[in-house]
Structures are given as C-alpha cells and as structure tokens.
C-alpha cells in the first residue's frame, strides 16, 4: 500500500474518532475504525475519479454523513 493511501486512512481514522466523540457516541475498537477508514478512503477515491474532487474534501464530507445516519 502506498504512502499517501496510508496517510489518508490514518486521517480518516482520526476524523471518525473525532466525529464519534462529537456525537457523544462510544468510539468503536481500533480494528472497526480501521475497517471503516478503509471503506471511506475507497469511496473517496471512487468519487474523486467520478467527480474530479480532492480526496481529503470527500473524506470530510463522508465522515459528516455518518453524523446524519
């Protein structure tokens, strides 16, 4: 796995943890956060290819969507 991909996954984990804390929800175990982060990064890359947006902006949007669920 590439350096940038790993960095994006780490950022997604931090964003997810922050979002759970902000919602006063229990933060899932690290392995579940990592799985969610991998899925978010995959989705962000797919959306970036389709729409030509920045992956980090898309990640932030996807994490915000978790709040609405």
C-alpha positions as a Markdown table, in Angstrom:
| # | Residue | x | y | z |
|---|---|---|---|---|
| 1 | Unk | 0.0 | 0.0 | 0.0 |
| 2 | Unk | 1.3 | 3.4 | -0.9 |
| 3 | Unk | 2.4 | 6.1 | 1.5 |
| 4 | Unk | -0.4 | 8.6 | 0.6 |
| 5 | Unk | -3.0 | 5.9 | 0.9 |
| 6 | Unk | -1.8 | 5.0 | 4.4 |
| 7 | Unk | -1.9 | 8.7 | 5.4 |
| 8 | Unk | -5.4 | 9.1 | 4.1 |
| 9 | Unk | -6.5 | 6.1 | 6.1 |
| 10 | Unk | -4.9 | 7.5 | 9.2 |
| 11 | Unk | -6.6 | 10.8 | 8.7 |
| 12 | Unk | -9.9 | 9.0 | 8.2 |
| 13 | Unk | -9.4 | 7.2 | 11.5 |
| 14 | Unk | -8.8 | 10.5 | 13.3 |
| 15 | Unk | -11.8 | 12.1 | 11.6 |
| 16 | Unk | -14.1 | 9.1 | 12.5 |
| 17 | Unk | -12.9 | 9.1 | 16.1 |
| 18 | Unk | -13.5 | 12.9 | 16.4 |
| 19 | Unk | -16.9 | 12.5 | 14.9 |
| 20 | Unk | -17.9 | 9.8 | 17.3 |
| 21 | Unk | -16.7 | 11.9 | 20.2 |
| 22 | Unk | -18.6 | 14.9 | 18.9 |
| 23 | Unk | -21.8 | 12.9 | 18.8 |
| 24 | Unk | -21.1 | 11.6 | 22.3 |
| 25 | Unk | -21.2 | 8.1 | 21.0 |
| 26 | Unk | -18.9 | 5.2 | 22.0 |
| 27 | Unk | -15.8 | 5.1 | 19.8 |
| 28 | Unk | -15.6 | 1.6 | 18.2 |
| 29 | Unk | -12.5 | -0.6 | 18.7 |
| 30 | Unk | -9.5 | 0.3 | 16.6 |
| 31 | Unk | -10.0 | -2.6 | 14.2 |
| 32 | Unk | -13.5 | -1.5 | 13.4 |
| 33 | Unk | -12.3 | 2.1 | 12.9 |
| 34 | Unk | -9.6 | 0.9 | 10.6 |
| 35 | Unk | -12.2 | -1.1 | 8.5 |
| 36 | Unk | -14.5 | 2.0 | 8.3 |
| 37 | Unk | -11.5 | 4.1 | 7.3 |
| 38 | Unk | -10.5 | 1.8 | 4.5 |
| 39 | Unk | -14.1 | 1.8 | 3.2 |
| 40 | Unk | -14.2 | 5.6 | 3.4 |
| 41 | Unk | -10.9 | 6.0 | 1.6 |
| 42 | Unk | -12.1 | 3.6 | -1.1 |
| 43 | Unk | -15.3 | 5.5 | -1.5 |
| 44 | Unk | -13.5 | 8.8 | -1.6 |
| 45 | Unk | -11.2 | 7.6 | -4.3 |
| 46 | Unk | -14.1 | 6.3 | -6.4 |
| 47 | Unk | -15.9 | 9.6 | -6.0 |
| 48 | Unk | -12.8 | 11.6 | -6.8 |
| 49 | Unk | -12.4 | 9.7 | -10.1 |
| 50 | Unk | -16.0 | 10.3 | -11.0 |
| 51 | Unk | -16.2 | 14.0 | -10.0 |
| 52 | Unk | -12.6 | 15.2 | -10.0 |
| 53 | Unk | -12.6 | 16.4 | -6.4 |
| 54 | Unk | -9.9 | 16.3 | -3.8 |
| 55 | Unk | -9.9 | 13.1 | -1.8 |
| 56 | Unk | -9.5 | 14.8 | 1.6 |
| 57 | Unk | -12.5 | 17.0 | 1.0 |
| 58 | Unk | -14.5 | 14.0 | 0.1 |
| 59 | Unk | -13.4 | 12.1 | 3.2 |
| 60 | Unk | -14.5 | 15.0 | 5.4 |
| 61 | Unk | -17.9 | 15.0 | 3.6 |
| 62 | Unk | -18.3 | 11.3 | 4.1 |
| 63 | Unk | -17.5 | 11.5 | 7.8 |
| 64 | Unk | -20.1 | 14.3 | 8.2 |
| 65 | Unk | -22.6 | 12.0 | 6.5 |
| 66 | Unk | -22.1 | 9.5 | 9.3 |
| 67 | Unk | -23.5 | 12.1 | 11.7 |
| 68 | Unk | -26.7 | 12.2 | 9.7 |
| 69 | Unk | -27.3 | 8.4 | 9.9 |
